[in-house]
Amino acid sequence: MFTFFIKKRYLVDCLNGFVDIHNHILPGIDDGAKNVEESIELVKGFREFGVNKFICTPHIMHNYYDNTPKSIKKSFKILKKELKNNNIDYVDINYAAEHMIDENFEHLLDDNEVLPLNSNHILIEMSYLQPSLSFNQAVENIKSKGLFPVFAHPERYQYLNTDLKNYEKLKSQGLKFQLNLLSLGGYYGTDVKRAALQLLENNLYDFLGSDAHSITHIQSLKSIKLKERYATNLLHLINNNRKLLEDDKFN
């Protein structure tokens, strides 16, 4: 009888210096942190494994979270002030948004009411229940504005994650993919974990985000272990996140 030992490491051990480009830590603005105290708790939780840089990305979702650049900036200023009041000066924080591709998105895009991650990348999502009918056209419109569409957590869409070809088709349309860290540990179910590892192994991801909404998510991250080969791929994505902020010409 033979026993094979597969080397694994904790996910959080890979995250020192990670720039989180997708999270919901701004207070009182969507289904993430309910107040600034919860925001501070999340920031402190991330610090435990060396994450101090954030692009906050609250939802912009018509009839659910009708956020605007103005409302998001207001929440951001509240958090910045409270960080200062608590002498938390080690955090580098900015804001953007996670844009739902819905019936209102085209108006926001046309009116320049979107909030990209940097000068040329914008975070988007669509419904988990069914594909957005306007998704393909929205992608083309985004590209016509000189922006790269970054598709949040593609592994979580059940109507996509049954076949790798679905993702290859989206990539051929010019989408970039952002992996959710929690997907790697099965937080959203075994099918999502399987899809995430498959996409990671096939080098189909471009970026990485926590998508953290609460301290429960932080605690769940601490328990995730990865095989060494996946950890290597993850480090490449962490470097991509860093480049996203350092170089506006990243593509």
C-alpha positions in Angstrom: 0.0 0.0 0.0 1.4 3.4 -1.0 0.6 6.8 0.5 1.1 9.8 -1.6 1.7 13.1 0.1 0.5 16.2 -1.9 2.1 19.4 -0.6 -0.4 22.0 0.3 -0.2 25.5 1.8 -2.8 27.8 3.4 -4.2 30.3 1.0 -3.7 33.2 3.3 0.1 32.5 3.4 0.1 33.5 -0.3 -1.6 36.9 0.3 1.0 39.1 1.8 1.1 42.2 -0.3 -2.1 41.3 -2.1 -4.1 44.2 -3.5 -7.8 43.4 -3.1 -9.7 44.8 -6.2 -13.1 43.4 -5.3 -14.7 43.7 -1.8 -17.7 45.2 0.0 -16.1 46.9 2.9 -17.5 50.4 2.4 -20.1 51.0 5.1 -23.9 51.1 4.8 -24.0 51.1 1.0 -24.9 47.5 -0.1 -25.0 44.0 1.3 -21.5 44.3 2.7 -20.4 46.1 5.8 -23.5 47.5 7.5 -21.7 50.3 9.3 -18.2 51.8 9.7 -17.5 49.6 12.7 -17.9 46.5 10.5 -15.7 48.1 7.9 -12.9 48.7 10.4 -13.3 45.1 11.6 -12.8 43.9 8.0 -9.8 46.0 7.5 -8.2 44.7 10.7 -9.1 41.1 9.7 -7.3 41.5 6.4 -4.2 42.9 8.1 -3.7 39.5 9.9 -2.5 38.1 6.6 -0.7 41.1 5.2 -3.5 42.7 3.0 -3.5 46.4 3.4 -4.4 47.7 -0.1 -8.0 47.8 -1.3 -10.1 49.0 -4.2 -13.6 49.1 -2.6 -16.3 47.9 -5.1 -19.9 48.3 -3.8 -22.6 47.1 -6.0 -24.3 49.3 -8.6 -27.5 47.3 -9.3 -30.7 48.9 -10.5 -33.6 48.8 -8.1 -31.5 47.0 -5.4 -28.4 49.1 -4.9 -28.8 52.3 -6.9 -25.4 53.6 -6.0 -23.8 56.5 -7.9 -20.3 57.9 -7.9 -21.6 60.5 -5.4 -23.1 58.0 -2.9 -20.0 55.7 -3.2 -17.6 58.6 -2.6 -19.6 59.7 0.4 -19.3 56.3 2.0 -15.6 56.1 1.1 -15.0 59.4 2.9 -16.8 58.2 6.0 -14.5 55.1 6.1 -11.4 57.2 5.4 -12.2 59.5 8.3 -12.8 56.6 10.7 -9.5 55.0 9.7 -7.8 58.2 10.6 -9.7 58.5 13.9 -8.5 55.0 14.8 -4.9 55.7 13.8 -5.1 53.1 11.1 -2.5 54.6 8.8 -1.2 51.5 7.2 -4.1 51.1 4.7 -4.0 52.2 1.1 -7.7 52.5 0.0 -9.6 53.7 -3.0 -13.0 53.0 -4.6 -14.6 51.8 -7.8 -17.8 49.7 -8.2 -19.1 46.3 -9.2 -21.5 47.0 -12.0 -24.5 44.7 -12.7 -25.2 44.3 -16.4 -28.9 45.1 -16.2 -31.4 47.4 -18.0 -29.8 50.5 -16.5 -26.1 49.8 -17.2 -26.1 51.2 -20.7 -27.4 54.5 -19.4 -24.7 54.7 -16.8 -22.0 53.9 -19.3 -23.3 56.5 -21.8 -23.5 59.1 -19.0 -20.1 58.3 -17.6 -21.6 57.3 -14.3 -19.5 54.1 -14.0 -16.6 53.7 -11.7 -13.7 51.7 -13.2 -11.0 50.0 -11.2 -8.4 52.1 -12.9 -8.3 54.2 -16.1 -9.1 51.3 -18.4 -10.6 48.3 -16.4 -14.2 48.0 -15.2 -15.6 45.3 -12.9 -18.9 43.8 -14.1 -21.2 41.0 -13.1 -24.5 39.5 -14.2 -27.4 37.6 -12.6 -26.7 34.2 -11.1 -30.1 33.1 -12.2 -29.9 33.5 -15.9 -27.6 35.2 -18.4 -28.2 38.9 -19.0 -29.8 39.3 -22.4 -27.8 42.5 -23.0 -24.5 41.1 -21.8 -22.8 40.6 -25.2 -23.8 44.1 -26.3 -22.8 45.6 -23.0 -19.3 44.0 -23.4 -19.0 45.6 -26.9 -20.1 48.9 -25.6 -17.6 48.8 -22.8 -14.8 48.0 -25.2 -15.9 50.9 -27.5 -15.3 53.2 -24.5 -11.7 52.0 -24.4 -12.3 49.9 -21.3 -11.5 46.2 -20.5 -14.4 44.4 -19.0 -13.3 42.4 -15.9 -15.9 39.7 -15.3 -16.3 39.1 -11.5 -16.4 35.5 -10.2 -17.2 33.7 -13.5 -16.9 30.4 -11.6 -20.1 31.1 -9.7 -22.5 31.1 -12.7 -24.1 27.7 -12.9 -25.2 28.2 -16.4 -21.5 28.6 -17.4 -19.5 26.3 -15.1 -20.7 23.1 -16.6 -18.4 23.4 -19.7 -15.0 25.0 -20.1 -15.9 26.1 -23.6 -18.4 28.6 -22.2 -15.5 30.4 -20.6 -13.3 30.1 -23.6 -16.0 31.8 -25.7 -16.2 34.7 -23.2 -12.5 35.1 -23.3 -12.5 35.3 -27.0 -14.9 38.3 -26.7 -12.2 40.2 -24.8 -13.4 39.6 -21.2 -10.9 39.3 -18.4 -11.8 37.0 -15.5 -11.6 37.7 -11.7 -11.4 34.8 -9.3 -13.1 34.9 -5.9 -10.8 33.6 -3.2 -13.6 32.0 -1.3 -14.5 29.8 -4.4 -11.2 27.9 -3.9 -12.4 26.6 -0.6 -15.8 25.5 -1.6 -17.6 28.3 0.2 -20.1 28.6 -2.6 -20.4 24.8 -3.2 -18.4 22.0 -4.7 -19.4 22.8 -8.3 -18.1 26.4 -8.0 -14.8 25.1 -6.4 -14.4 22.6 -9.2 -14.9 25.3 -11.8 -12.6 27.7 -10.0 -9.7 25.2 -9.9 -10.3 24.2 -13.5 -10.1 27.8 -14.7 -7.1 28.5 -12.5 -5.3 25.4 -13.8 -6.0 26.4 -17.4 -4.7 30.0 -16.8 -8.0 31.6 -17.7 -8.1 34.0 -14.8 -6.5 37.5 -15.0 -7.2 38.9 -11.6 -8.1 38.0 -8.0 -10.5 39.4 -5.4 -11.8 38.5 -2.0 -15.4 39.7 -2.6 -15.5 39.9 1.2 -18.8 41.2 2.7 -18.4 40.3 6.3 -15.9 39.0 9.0 -17.4 35.5 8.4 -15.7 35.6 4.9 -12.4 36.6 6.5 -12.6 33.6 8.9 -13.5 31.3 6.0 -10.4 32.4 4.1 -8.2 31.3 6.9 -9.2 27.6 6.5 -8.6 27.2 2.8 -5.7 25.0 1.7 -4.3 24.8 -1.8 -2.1 22.3 -3.7 1.2 23.8 -4.5 0.6 24.0 -8.2 -2.5 26.1 -7.7 -0.6 28.4 -5.3 1.9 29.1 -8.0 -0.9 30.2 -10.4 -2.4 32.3 -7.6 0.9 34.3 -7.2 0.7 35.2 -10.8 -2.7 36.7 -10.4 -1.6 38.6 -7.3 1.1 40.2 -9.4 -1.5 41.1 -12.0 -3.5 42.9 -9.4 -0.5 44.9 -8.4 0.2 45.8 -12.0 -3.4 46.9 -12.4 -2.7 49.8 -10.0 0.9 50.5 -10.9 0.5 50.6 -14.7 -2.6 52.1 -16.3 -1.5 50.6 -19.6 -1.7 47.0 -18.2 -3.4 44.8 -20.7 
